[in-house]
Amino acid sequence: MTHFAVTVCLPGTLTEDELDAGLGATLARYDIEREVEPYIEYTREELIALGRRSSAWGGPPERAIWTDEQVYDHWIKQYDTDEIGPGGEVYTTSNPEGQWDYWSIGGIFNPFWKVRGTPESGPLPTDTAQLRDIIRESLTSTYAVIDLDGEWHQRRGGQWNAVADPAEVEEWRQTYEHIIDMLPADSWLVQIDCHR
């Protein structure tokens, strides 16, 4: 289980009172718990290949000499009969776009961005603001961003906290900035903490 920061872009036509509903609607697509129409998770051949790779990583030595049928019979036991198709394929209703099991605005992360404050206060940290109000230099890229079309974009290289190739980090920073640069100035940016 892990936490990672995501920038969600919302239309500037939303009022502050509509942000929570807009955020919920945008994020619903990426809910791990959202069930979808059944689809093939693994073909029979893919399940056998998965079983062979798993056996190579460990397990009883005799598994290394199992026939394909033995590998399949072992791995198919973890599925209910209603999840198994006539050709031995395995069906699922798990959300293939699932990214989070819960989220909150800000969450465990301090606000990344700053907006202009008063002369006395100076810049103020925020996790929700319209793009035009955010001090550009404070726009730090998050692990992922959901654009105005509701599309999820994320840094390559696996988990949010994985050690990344500096070239990948730079590529992601440029991609993130490009997505932000394409937004109308009145777009809302919301920094959320996703948990997976």
N, C-alpha and C positions, 0 to 999 in steps of 0.2 A: 504494500500500500504506500502511496506517495502523494504528495501535493505538488501542483505546478500552477504557475500563473498564466492566465490567458487574457488577451485583450479582446473584448467583444465590441464591435462597431454597430451602432444603431442609428437609424435615420434621425436627422435633426428636426423632423416634423413632430417627433414625440415630445410631449411635455414631461417635466420631471415626474409628475404623478403617473405617467404611462410607462416609465422606464422599467419598473419591476415586471410588468406584464410583457413588455417587449423583450426583455432579457430572458424571461421564462420561455417564451415562444421560440426564440432563436436557439436557446440551449437544448430544448426538448429533443431535437433531432439527434443529439449526441449522448443521450442518456443510455448508459449501459443496460439499464433495466427495461428499456422500451422494447416491447416485442414487435416483431415484424412478421410478414408472411413467411411461411416455411421456405427455406432454400437449402441447397446441398452445401453442407459444411465440408464434408470429405467424400470423395468417391471411394469405392472399395480399394482401388489401387493406391490412392493417397493415404488411406488409413494403414495399409500394409507398409508403405514407405515410412510413415510416421512411427509405426511400431518398430521397424528395423532400426531407424535412427535412435530411438529411445533405448533399444536393447544394446546398441553400440556404446551408449553412455554409461551403462551399468545394468545390473540385474543378473539373474542366474546365468551362468555360462552356457547352459543348454539352449537358451533362447537364440544364440548365434547360429545354430544349425536348424532352427525350425523352418518348416515349409511355409510358403505364403499363407496357406490355409490355417496353419497353426497360429501364425502371427495374427491373422484376421480374427480368428475365433477368440483369442486372448483379449484383443483390444475392443472388439464389438460388445463385450460383456458390460462395459461401462455405460451403454446406451439402453434406453427403454425400447421395447419392441415397436412402439408407435413412432420412434425417431429413425427407424431403419427402413429404407426403401426396398423395392423388389430386386434391385441389382446389387444390394449390399451397401449402397450409399447411405450416408448419415445426414439427416435433416436437422436443422436447428431454426429456432425463432429468435435467437440472440441478435441484437442489433449490431450489424457489421460496422456501423459508423460510431459505435459506442466509445466514448472517451472518458466519462466520469460517472461516479456513482452518487456523488453529491458535490455541491458547489456553494460558495458564498461570495458576496462582494468583499473584496479585500482579503478576508480570511486571515490566515497566518502571516501574510505578507504585509509589510509596511507599504503605504502608497508609493508607487514608483514615480508618479508625475507630480508636477508643481504647477499651480496657477498663480497669477499675480495677486498679491495681497495689498495691503495698505503700506504707505511708507514706514509705518511703525512696525508692522508685522513681517514685512518682506514676503517672499514667495511662500505659499501655503501648500502642504502636501495634499494630494487628492487621489481617489481611486475612481472617481466619476466626474466627468466634465465634458463640455463640448470642445472639439478640437481647437477652435479659435481661441479658447481661453487657456489652453495648456502651453506652458513655456516650452518652446520647441526643443531646447537643449535637454529638457528633462524627460523626453519621450524615450524611455528605455524599452528595448524589445522584450517581450515576454516569450515564453516557450512556444506559444501558439497564438494565432489571431483568427477571429471569425469576421469575415468581411461583411459588407452591407448586403451581399447576396446570400448570406448565411453559410458560406463555404469555409470549412476549417482548413487552415494552413499551419504547418508546424515545422520546426527545425528538423532537418534530417539527423540521423545518428541515434535513433532509438529514444531511450528514456530521457526525460527532461534534465536529469542530474548526471547523465553519463558524460564522461570526459570526451569532449568533441575535438575533432581536428580543427585547428584555428581557421583553416580555409572554409570549413562548413559553418563555423560561427560567423565569419564575415559574410558569407553568402546569405545566411539567414538574416543578419542585420540589414543587409541591402534589400532583401525581399520584404521584410517587415516595413522598412521605411518607404518602399515603393507602394505597398498597400495603403499605408497611412497617407502618403502624398496624393493618392488618387481620390481621397475622401473629400466631400464638400466640407467647408469650414464649420458648418453648423452640426456636423455629425457628432453623436455622443460616443465617447470611449469609456468603457467600464472595465476595470481591472478586477478579474475574479480569481478566486482560489479554487481550483478543481482538485478533487480527490479521486484517486483510482486505486 
